Amino acid sequence: MAETSSRLTNEKRGRKNIATLLSLMDYRDDNPDSTIKTMREKLVGMNREKELVAAQNLPCSSATIPTGLNAFIRSIGGSEPELMMWKRLSDSDVTCSQCRLLIPPSTLANKDLGFLTSDEKKRLKSNENISVWVFDLERRKQLMSFKQWGKDKKLYALIKEWNKLVSINGLKADMNVQVWSFRVGFEQQLCFALVCTDR
């Protein structure tokens, strides 16, 4: 008797929790099959969002430079490869009118911008652009500018020729990309290489 009463209490509590969850999702329906289907869809969506957030914030120590990229960097006399950022491309990153790759601090592998020299950091703070060679997915190079972005200067962006890179590489919103930094030549020119982890 006590066991049956306890089971009924647990069932009532469970139904109340489900009702609360459904009301938070703005969902109301007395059809149990429809309710279960909706809850499953919501849970799948929530899990996918968590995975994407985890991918965007992958720690630098977990990132291994792709073998092909490492070989390419060596072949052009490059050195000091380092993961600069990892993000899922947004609509604005691939919209022609924006013409830039936005780089929020949360996407940076090194929050202190360790891939920059002290002089480059000073130039950024003085609102100067830093010229960089950017190598696309096929290792074609484009001269672009890396700069601080936004009113409060807490964001960064790659500008100039970004639209061209998007177009010739077929980049789309929701693609996951990495940008690796490295140095080339006697003057230690700053370079970036794009990697699409979805391909």
ZICOR-V125387 format. One record per helix or strand. SS is the DSSP state (~ for helix, > for strand). FROM is the first residue (numbers start at 1). TO is the last residue. Records with the same first field share a line. If there is no record, write none. Layout:
BEGIN
SS: FROM-TO / FROM-TO
END
This chain:
BEGIN
~: 2-24 / 32-56 / 60-62 / 67-75 / 92-94 / 105-107 / 118-125 / 162-169
>: 78-88 / 100-103 / 108-108 / 130-135 / 141-149 / 155-159 / 176-184 / 189-196
END
